[in-house]
Amino acid sequence: MPKSPPSPHPDTIAAYLAGTHDGPIAEAPLIDWASSMTSAWNVRAVQVLTKDFFSYVRQKELHKLVQLLGPNIGNDEINIGLGKILNIHQAIKDKLDHKRSTLQRRLRKFNNPHAPPAAEVLEALNFKARQEAIRVRRRERRTLVSCVLYISDYFYFNNV
């Protein structure tokens, strides 16, 4: 069964919305996977991730991997250079939104009450695999027969 990544507790989100909680933190920025990326909690989480992104790049020395921005690039120049190449905030938001929608789609498929039982699905997949194996064997035999006929015709007509 697909499982969603850790999410903040609903009480924590409610406290954040009421103004009694600070919201997502940089050390463990949890995303509310059940809500859209435009929810207040998720908007704040993306802001925290964006703000923390450049310090993470400096801390892990990932700027050494960014050779496209030019030789001898400094830490401050990375922020400017990456900002020119990519809107970091939008990239993080888009990636998380894609992850959230993929996760929800998988959970909907799994939780579908009209879905056939797992054993039935497995049997159908095995049947398809067996049918494909039969088709492959037939194709191989036809190819082999064609080659044998071609070779026998070749020798027959060249030796006559």
N, C-alpha and C positions, 0 to 999 in steps of 0.2 A: 504494500500500500504506500503510495507517495505521501511523504510527510512535508509539512511546511517548515521553513527555517524558523528559528526562535522569533517570536513577536513580543512586544510589550504587553503586559497584563492589561485587560480592559479598564481596570480601576486606575492604572497609571495614566492611561490616555485620558480618562475622564478628569483626573486631577490636573493634567496638563491643560486641558481645555477650560477648566475652571480657574486656572491661574495659580494653583497651589503646588505645581510640580514644574521643574525646569525643562522637562522634555528630554529628547535624545541627547546622549553625551558622546563625546568623541571616542572614549575608550571602548564603548560598546553601543554603537548607534543601531538600535533595533528598528526595523521597518515594520509597520502595521500592514502585513500582507493581505489582510481581509479588506482593507480600504483602498481607495484609489490613491494615486500618487499626488493628487491635489488636496488630500485631507491635510488638516493643520499639522498633525504629527509627522506625516511623511514629508511635507514641505520643509519642516524644521530639520528632519533627519538629513535630507539632501543638502540643506545649507551647512549643517555640521560636517558632512562628508566633504563638501566642496572646500570649506575653510581648512579642514585638516589635510586635504590632498597635497598641497604644496609642502607642508612641513613633513609629511610622510615621504614625499619624493626626496627631500633633502636628507632626512634621517637615514633612509635606506640607500642613499647615494645612487638613486635611480637616474639622476641627471646625467650620469656617465653613459647611460644607454642612449641618450638623446643626441645622437651625432648629427641629425638632420638640421639642428638649429644652428650649427656652426662650431668651429674649433674653439677651445678654451672658453667654454661658456661657463659663467658663474651662476651661483644659486639664484640671485635676483633676476638674472637674465632668463632663467628657466621659466619663472612665473610669467614674464612678458611674452617669451617665445611660445610657450604652450597656450597662452591666452590667444595669441594670433592664429595658431594652427587650429585650436579646438575650443569650443565653449564648454569648459569642464563641467559647469553646473548642469547644462542641458544634457551632456553625454552621460553623466551619472544618473540623472533623472530618467532618461530614455532607457538605459540599461536596466535599472531597477523596475521600471514599468513593464518592460518586456519579460523580465523574470517573474514578476507578479502575475501577469496575464497567462504566461505559460503554466505556472503553478496552479492557478485557478482552473484552467482548462483541463489539466490532468486530474485534479481532484473531482471536477464535475464528471468526467468520464468514469472514474472509479466509483463515485457515489451514485451513479445513475441507477435508480430502482428498476428500470426496464432492461438493464443490461443482462445478457445471458450469464449463467454461472461460469465460474472460472474453468471448471472441468470441460464444459461445453466449448468454450473459446479455445482451450488447449487442444481439444480433439479436432476442432476445425483447422487450427494451424498445422497440426500434424498431418491431417488429410491433405491439405494444400502442399505440404512439403513432400509427401509421398507421390502426389500427382506430378509435381515438378520433376522429381527423380525419374519417374516413368517416362516423361517427355524427353528428358535429357538422354536417357538410355536409347529411346527410339531414334532420336536425332543422331546419336553416335553410330547406331547400327546402319541407318540410312547412309550416312557419310562413308562408313566403312564399305558397304555394299557398292556404293557409287565408285569408290576408289578401285575396288577389285574389278568391277566391270570395265572401268576406264583402262586399267592396266591390261586386262585380258584382251580387250579390243585393240589396244595399241600393239601388243605382241602378235595378235592374229593377223592384223592388216599389214604389219611390217614383215612378217615371215611368209606371207603368201606369195 
